[in-house]
Each structure stands twice: as structure tokens, then as C-alpha cells.
Amino acid sequence: MKKYFSEHIENSGLVIFRILLGLLIASESFGAIILGWVDTIFINSKFSFNFIGFDFLQILHGEKMYVYFSMMGILGILIAIGLFYRFSMILFTIMWAGVYLAQKESYNNHYYFLVLVGVIMCFLPANGKLSLDSKFFPKTQSTTLPRWMPFLLIFQISILYFYAAVAKIYPDWLDGTFSRILLNGITQHQFLLDIFNQKWFLLLYAYAGILFDLFIIPALFWKRTRVLAIIASFAFHISNSITLKIGIFPFLALSFIVLIVDPKTFQFIFKKSETPKIYPFKSNLYVWFFVPFFILQLLFPLRHFVIKGDVLFTEEGHRLSWRMMLRERIGELKIKVVDPKTELSRYYDYESELTSTQIKTLKHSPDLIWQYCQRIKKQYKEPVAIYVESRVSINRRPFVTLIDENVDMTKAQFNYFQHNDWILLQKLD
């Protein structure tokens, strides 16, 4: 095994992946401006719901975000053409991590995945050829690299697929309940609706999703199933792109195929080199960084198993866990502010200062509700008590109470890794 991963292979797959990644980064960044995502999240709102503990990222707000996203788009182009690659990759990863941590109202798993891919790519010599760096700076030239280097990326997406499959193993997915909700939300065409509401089709869709997530990477590696796996990948991801509107993730996932197929497949793109140029590296640096990096990646998605309650209801341990397209949450929310001295109370008009996207997400997200209550608290010169009346419906079940109405949210604490007692432990029938 050690000999297999230490073997030097052509770096063509990684080089092509770099080009595809750079183009997708540019598309994501410029597209966020053109399609109005930047307006919705950072311009039209008074503030964004950053990850708890990252309040300093409120600086990433306002019209300067047009410049910010434009810079990331330019960095994507530099990555694609391989100019100042290492600098561009590091800077983009830092900037994109800032965007990811600065807002939760428009959460998408590929935002997090792109951060992780960026971190890994910062360490990989993806500019060894077919890059301006290799032309202008001969020391960066290389035609081979150890097999384990591109495997770092493959391992990362394997983690994503595996935990996405594990997350689907719950009753509403296995019996087709959520598949019905998902499929009925993507079309109004009666012919398709008639098919989508057939029990056999819902079960086929549900179990095909689990099987795809579990076996697509092994199937891509095995030569006998590779062609079929590539066809299945394109069918799966392109259909998701069209129906679910999930940004660049389908195309980013497809880009990983170039890392798995034989690098010799791409020989027609590159000039034949008589003398292989081996990329020099210090293995200790990679070991000390990537061993703990991947240990965390393996542990993070498991944390909800050791937190009390059903993550489907409490949301505790949901983020950073590859729990993708699993449930529909609809919330109802009232926030009551009480003056302890006079005992006078009033309902806070949160809808007047939030965008429609923020309102929708706030109503069903415990962590956002907690954050927002802390924000309201700061608006008053004198101490106040804040109570919430919050109910949520999961996958169109009857509404049930989400947060203890007797808890003063100004005194409630938030914990990322343990159950927060102000979130009720409801059983979903």
C-alpha cells in the first residue's frame, strides 16, 4: 500500500483539475454578483448571520462585497491559467472561508466543501505544467508527483459522499417521504408529478441516492465499472444541477473524475516530455498537517451522534456534517421582549429589519434565533428579558415547539458540541 501511494505518476489529472477549479471559482464569484446573491446576502440586508464566534466578519458587508467577489473571480482566473498559483490559491481560500463564515442564511454544503478543497490545493503542485508559472518560473516545473497527493482530494470527496449516504439512513428518506417533498417541489408538470408520486419511483430515487453516494468513488476506481460510473456521475450531477439549483457543486464533483482516471488519458493535451521532472517536497510537512486535518474531517460529521436529541429536529451537529438535501423545515416565530422592572412586554417586529431570506431561515434555526436574541439584547440600554415562541414543522409534520418558552434567551448559553437545554427534545413520529 505504501509503495502504491509513494509511486510517482504524471501530474496531468491534477493540472486539469486546477484549471477546472479555477474556472468554477470564477463562475461562482462573478455569478454571485450577476445573479444577485451578493445583493441578497450582503447588500440588501442590515447584517448577516455569521457563524457564532465570528462576529468580526460583519465587516464583510455592504457594497464593498462587489469588489470582494470580483477579486475572488480574478483569483479564480489566475488559478486556472496558473499564474502566481500558490499565492492566488491561498488568498482565495482565506477570502472564501471569510464568506462562508460570515453568513448562514443561505447555507449550502458546497460553500464548506470549497473551503476544504482550497486548503488541500494550497499544498499541491498543480501548476507544474500548462501554467504561466511553469513558463515564467522554471523552478515550478514538474511532470510527476506522488500518487498520494491527488488522493488527498479524492479522500476528501469520499468523506463527503460517505457521510451523505449515512445521513440518508433515516425513516423519512428510506420510506420516500422526503423524496416526495423534494421532487414535487421541482416541477409543476402533471405528467412528471404523476410519476414522482408513485411509491416505487420514490423508493427507487431514495435508495439510488444512497447507493450512488456509497459506491460512486469505488466504481470510478475500478476499471470494469469506470465508464458506467462516469455516465452515472454525469446523469446524477447534471440532473441535480438542473432541478435543485445547487450552484457549482455538481460540476465541482464531476471535476474529481480527472483525478481518478489514468493520467495518460490526457497525454494528447500536453507536450511529450523526454525527461520527467519530479516535484520536490518535504513529506513531514504534509504528514503533520493532513493527518489531523482528516481526523477532524472524519470526526466532525459524527458529533451529532453524541449530542442529545434528534439532529433532524434540534439541528445540533447539522452543519459541517454533509447532511445534504435531507429535510424540509418550516418555522413559526414570535419574540417577546419583557422589561423586568415594569413587567411590560411587547412582541419584537423582526420582520421589519430582516430580509425575506433571513426571516425564512431564522424561523426554523435555533442557532440563528439565539444569535438574534443577543443582537436584540444589545439594543436596550437597560437589561431586558427575551422569550421566544418557536414552533417548527419537519417534513410537513404537525408543528411542535422548538425552544423552551420559559427560558430567558438573554441568559441562555450556546454550545457547539453539547446539547443546549433551551432547545426542546421532541420526538418526531
LOGUBA-729566 format. One line per 10 residues: their letters; for each residue x, y, z of C-alpha. Coordinates in nm, 2 decimals. Layout:
<pts>
a = X Y Z  ...;
</pts>
This chain:
<pts>
mkkyfsehie = 0.00 0.00 0.00  0.28 0.24 0.09  0.46 0.16 -0.23  0.15 0.22 -0.43  0.08 0.57 -0.29  0.45 0.67 -0.30  0.48 0.58 -0.67  0.52 0.89 -0.89  0.26 0.94 -1.15  0.20 1.20 -1.42;
nsglvifril = 0.05 1.52 -1.28  -0.19 1.57 -1.58  -0.50 1.49 -1.38  -0.42 1.74 -1.10  -0.32 2.01 -1.36  -0.66 1.97 -1.54  -0.84 1.98 -1.20  -0.66 2.31 -1.12  -0.79 2.46 -1.45  -1.15 2.33 -1.39;
lglliasesf = -1.14 2.45 -1.03  -1.02 2.80 -1.13  -1.29 2.83 -1.39  -1.56 2.72 -1.13  -1.42 2.96 -0.88  -1.45 3.25 -1.13  -1.80 3.13 -1.22  -1.91 3.11 -0.86  -1.77 3.45 -0.77  -1.88 3.66 -1.07;
gaiilgwvdt = -2.21 3.46 -1.08  -2.28 3.56 -0.72  -2.27 3.93 -0.83  -2.45 3.89 -1.17  -2.73 3.67 -1.03  -2.79 3.89 -0.73  -2.67 3.66 -0.45  -2.43 3.92 -0.32  -2.72 4.18 -0.32  -2.95 3.94 -0.13;
ifinskfsfn = -2.70 3.84 0.14  -2.46 4.13 0.18  -2.61 4.44 0.03  -2.99 4.44 0.09  -2.96 4.32 0.45  -2.86 4.53 0.76  -2.63 4.25 0.87  -2.57 3.88 0.81  -2.59 3.58 1.04  -2.23 3.49 1.08;
figfdflqil = -2.11 3.17 1.24  -2.13 3.21 1.62  -1.79 3.34 1.74  -1.71 3.51 1.42  -1.88 3.85 1.47  -1.58 4.03 1.34  -1.67 3.91 0.99  -1.96 4.16 0.99  -1.70 4.38 0.82  -1.78 4.17 0.51;
hgekmyvyfs = -2.10 4.36 0.44  -2.21 4.64 0.21  -2.13 4.74 -0.14  -1.76 4.66 -0.09  -1.86 4.30 -0.14  -1.89 4.36 -0.51  -1.51 4.43 -0.51  -1.45 4.14 -0.27  -1.63 3.89 -0.50  -1.47 4.04 -0.81;
mmgilgilia = -1.13 3.99 -0.65  -1.22 3.62 -0.59  -1.33 3.59 -0.95  -0.99 3.73 -1.07  -0.81 3.49 -0.84  -1.01 3.20 -1.00  -0.88 3.31 -1.34  -0.52 3.33 -1.21  -0.56 2.98 -1.07  -0.70 2.85 -1.40;
iglfyrfsmi = -0.41 2.99 -1.60  -0.16 2.90 -1.33  -0.02 3.25 -1.27  0.10 3.31 -0.91  -0.09 2.99 -0.84  0.02 2.93 -0.48  -0.05 3.29 -0.38  -0.38 3.30 -0.56  -0.50 2.97 -0.41  -0.41 3.07 -0.06;
lftimwagvy = -0.57 3.42 -0.09  -0.88 3.28 -0.24  -0.92 3.01 0.03  -0.89 3.27 0.30  -1.14 3.50 0.13  -1.39 3.23 0.06  -1.36 3.10 0.41  -1.45 3.45 0.52  -1.76 3.45 0.30  -1.86 3.11 0.43;
laqkesynnh = -1.82 3.20 0.80  -1.98 3.54 0.75  -2.33 3.42 0.66  -2.56 3.12 0.74  -2.89 3.24 0.60  -2.81 3.09 0.26  -2.63 2.78 0.37  -2.50 2.53 0.11  -2.27 2.24 0.17  -2.06 2.32 -0.13;
yyflvlvgvi = -1.95 2.65 0.03  -1.78 2.45 0.30  -1.65 2.19 0.06  -1.49 2.46 -0.15  -1.30 2.58 0.16  -1.17 2.23 0.22  -1.07 2.18 -0.14  -0.90 2.52 -0.13  -0.70 2.42 0.18  -0.58 2.10 0.02;
mcflpangkl = -0.49 2.27 -0.31  -0.27 2.52 -0.13  -0.03 2.23 -0.07  -0.04 2.07 -0.41  0.19 2.15 -0.71  -0.10 2.19 -0.95  0.10 2.45 -1.15  0.37 2.21 -1.26  0.27 2.24 -1.63  0.02 2.40 -1.85;
sldskffpkt = 0.06 2.71 -1.64  0.22 3.05 -1.68  0.41 2.98 -1.36  0.59 2.69 -1.53  0.67 2.92 -1.82  0.80 3.22 -1.63  0.94 3.04 -1.33  1.12 2.72 -1.43  1.17 2.60 -1.07  0.80 2.54 -1.05;
qsttlprwmp = 0.80 2.30 -1.35  0.72 1.93 -1.28  0.56 1.65 -1.47  0.52 1.39 -1.19  0.41 1.38 -0.83  0.35 1.11 -0.57  0.02 0.93 -0.61  -0.10 1.03 -0.26  -0.11 1.40 -0.34  -0.42 1.39 -0.57;
fllifqisil = -0.55 1.12 -0.34  -0.58 1.38 -0.07  -0.86 1.54 -0.28  -1.02 1.21 -0.36  -1.02 1.12 0.01  -1.19 1.45 0.09  -1.48 1.39 -0.16  -1.50 1.03 -0.04  -1.57 1.16 0.31  -1.84 1.38 0.17;
yfyaavakiy = -2.01 1.10 -0.02  -1.99 0.85 0.27  -2.14 1.08 0.53  -2.41 1.20 0.28  -2.51 0.83 0.25  -2.51 0.78 0.62  -2.72 1.09 0.67  -2.99 0.95 0.44  -3.04 0.64 0.65  -3.34 0.77 0.85;
pdwldgtfsr = -3.71 0.69 0.82  -3.83 0.98 0.61  -3.56 0.92 0.35  -3.59 0.54 0.35  -3.97 0.54 0.30  -3.97 0.81 0.03  -4.14 1.08 0.24  -3.87 1.34 0.18  -3.82 1.23 -0.18  -4.19 1.31 -0.25;
illngitqhq = -4.15 1.66 -0.10  -3.82 1.72 -0.29  -3.95 1.60 -0.63  -4.29 1.77 -0.60  -4.11 2.10 -0.54  -3.91 2.10 -0.87  -4.19 2.08 -1.13  -4.55 2.17 -1.20  -4.58 1.94 -1.50  -4.86 1.69 -1.43;
flldifnqkw = -4.71 1.41 -1.62  -4.39 1.43 -1.41  -4.59 1.47 -1.09  -4.78 1.16 -1.16  -4.45 0.97 -1.19  -4.29 1.14 -0.89  -4.58 1.04 -0.67  -4.56 0.67 -0.75  -4.43 0.48 -0.44  -4.20 0.26 -0.65;
flllyayagi = -4.04 0.57 -0.80  -3.99 0.74 -0.46  -3.82 0.44 -0.32  -3.61 0.40 -0.63  -3.50 0.76 -0.60  -3.43 0.73 -0.23  -3.22 0.41 -0.24  -3.04 0.51 -0.57  -2.92 0.82 -0.38  -2.78 0.61 -0.10;
lfdlfiipal = -2.61 0.36 -0.34  -2.47 0.64 -0.55  -2.31 0.81 -0.26  -2.17 0.48 -0.12  -2.03 0.33 -0.44  -1.95 0.60 -0.69  -1.59 0.65 -0.59  -1.50 0.28 -0.58  -1.68 0.23 -0.91  -1.47 0.51 -1.06;
fwkrtrvlai = -1.16 0.35 -0.94  -1.24 0.00 -1.08  -1.17 -0.01 -1.45  -1.45 -0.25 -1.52  -1.71 -0.01 -1.39  -1.54 0.32 -1.46  -1.73 0.41 -1.78  -2.06 0.32 -1.63  -1.97 0.52 -1.32  -1.87 0.83 -1.53;
iasfafhisn = -2.21 0.81 -1.71  -2.39 0.77 -1.38  -2.20 1.07 -1.23  -2.29 1.30 -1.52  -2.65 1.19 -1.51  -2.67 1.23 -1.13  -2.50 1.57 -1.10  -2.63 1.73 -1.42  -2.99 1.64 -1.32  -2.93 1.78 -0.97;
sitlkigifp = -2.79 2.10 -1.12  -3.10 2.15 -1.34  -3.36 2.05 -1.08  -3.22 2.15 -0.74  -3.03 2.47 -0.84  -2.73 2.40 -0.61  -2.47 2.61 -0.77  -2.13 2.48 -0.88  -2.13 2.17 -0.66  -2.24 1.92 -0.93;
flalsfivli = -1.97 2.05 -1.17  -1.71 2.06 -0.89  -1.79 1.70 -0.80  -1.76 1.59 -1.17  -1.42 1.76 -1.19  -1.28 1.50 -0.95  -1.32 1.24 -1.22  -1.00 1.37 -1.38  -0.81 1.28 -1.06  -0.92 0.92 -1.07;
vdpktfqfif = -0.88 0.82 -1.44  -0.54 0.72 -1.57  -0.33 1.04 -1.62  -0.22 0.90 -1.96  -0.57 0.97 -2.08  -0.48 1.34 -2.10  -0.15 1.29 -2.29  -0.29 1.45 -2.60  -0.32 1.78 -2.42  0.04 1.81 -2.32;
kksetpkiyp = 0.37 1.82 -2.50  0.56 1.50 -2.45  0.84 1.55 -2.21  1.15 1.33 -2.26  1.28 1.38 -1.91  1.03 1.36 -1.62  1.06 1.65 -1.37  0.99 1.53 -1.02  0.83 1.77 -0.78  1.04 1.81 -0.46;
fksnlyvwff = 0.86 1.81 -0.13  0.91 1.76 0.24  0.68 1.48 0.34  0.69 1.57 0.72  0.50 1.89 0.65  0.22 1.71 0.48  0.20 1.44 0.75  0.18 1.69 1.03  -0.08 1.90 0.86  -0.30 1.65 0.68;
vpffilqllf = -0.32 1.37 0.95  -0.50 1.60 1.20  -0.69 1.77 0.91  -0.85 1.45 0.80  -0.91 1.32 1.16  -1.12 1.63 1.21  -1.30 1.57 0.88  -1.38 1.22 1.00  -1.50 1.33 1.34  -1.70 1.64 1.27;
plrhfvikgd = -1.99 1.46 1.09  -2.02 1.22 1.39  -2.07 1.48 1.66  -2.45 1.48 1.64  -2.45 1.11 1.75  -2.31 1.21 2.09  -2.53 1.51 2.13  -2.87 1.45 2.30  -3.17 1.47 2.07  -3.26 1.41 1.71;
vlfteeghrl = -3.04 1.63 1.49  -3.32 1.64 1.24  -3.52 1.84 1.49  -3.26 2.02 1.71  -3.01 2.10 1.42  -2.73 2.05 1.67  -2.44 1.90 1.48  -2.61 1.95 1.14  -2.36 2.19 0.99  -2.02 2.06 0.87;
swrmmlreri = -2.17 1.71 0.85  -2.26 1.66 0.49  -2.63 1.64 0.57  -2.74 1.75 0.22  -3.09 1.79 0.09  -3.24 1.58 0.37  -3.54 1.76 0.51  -3.78 2.04 0.48  -3.81 2.28 0.78  -4.08 2.54 0.82;
gelkikvvdp = -4.09 2.76 1.13  -4.32 2.99 1.32  -4.16 3.25 1.55  -4.26 3.52 1.79  -4.00 3.71 2.00  -4.12 3.87 2.32  -3.92 4.14 2.50  -4.00 4.20 2.87  -3.90 4.49 3.09  -3.81 4.31 3.43;
ktelsryydy = -3.89 4.63 3.63  -4.24 4.71 3.49  -4.31 4.36 3.36  -4.44 4.52 3.05  -4.39 4.32 2.73  -4.41 4.35 2.36  -4.35 4.14 2.06  -4.04 4.24 1.86  -4.11 4.32 1.50  -3.81 4.13 1.35;
eseltstqik = -3.97 4.11 1.00  -3.92 4.49 0.96  -3.54 4.47 0.98  -3.47 4.14 0.81  -3.48 4.02 0.45  -3.72 3.75 0.34  -3.43 3.50 0.32  -3.32 3.58 0.67  -3.68 3.56 0.81  -3.74 3.22 0.65;
tlkhspdliw = -3.42 3.08 0.79  -3.45 3.24 1.13  -3.79 3.09 1.20  -3.66 2.73 1.20  -3.30 2.77 1.31  -3.22 2.75 1.68  -2.87 2.90 1.65  -3.00 3.19 1.44  -3.27 3.26 1.70  -3.02 3.26 1.98;
qycqrikkqy = -2.79 3.50 1.79  -3.08 3.73 1.70  -3.19 3.75 2.06  -2.84 3.85 2.17  -2.85 4.12 1.90  -3.18 4.25 2.03  -3.05 4.25 2.39  -2.77 4.49 2.28  -3.02 4.74 2.15  -3.15 4.82 2.50;
kepvaiyves = -2.97 5.04 2.75  -3.14 4.87 3.04  -3.15 4.49 3.10  -3.44 4.31 2.94  -3.56 3.96 2.93  -3.63 3.79 2.59  -3.86 3.49 2.54  -3.94 3.31 2.21  -4.24 3.13 2.09  -4.10 2.90 1.83;
rvsinrrpfv = -4.26 2.61 1.65  -4.12 2.40 1.36  -4.26 2.15 1.12  -4.02 1.88 0.99  -4.11 1.73 0.65  -4.46 1.87 0.68  -4.54 1.70 1.01  -4.76 1.90 1.26  -4.58 2.19 1.42  -4.42 2.13 1.75;
tlidenvdmt = -4.25 2.36 2.00  -3.88 2.40 1.93  -3.75 2.63 2.21  -3.85 2.64 2.58  -4.08 2.94 2.61  -3.98 2.98 2.98  -3.61 3.04 2.91  -3.48 3.39 2.91  -3.27 3.39 2.59  -3.05 3.68 2.72;
kaqfnyfqhn = -2.92 3.44 2.98  -2.91 3.13 2.76  -2.57 3.00 2.66  -2.48 2.84 2.32  -2.26 2.54 2.29  -2.14 2.39 1.96  -2.06 2.05 2.09  -2.32 1.98 2.35  -2.70 1.99 2.37  -2.83 2.33 2.45;
dwillqkld = -3.10 2.28 2.72  -3.32 2.57 2.58  -3.38 2.35 2.27  -3.65 2.10 2.35  -3.61 1.73 2.28  -3.91 1.64 2.08  -3.97 1.30 1.92  -4.07 1.30 1.56  -4.35 1.05 1.49;
</pts>
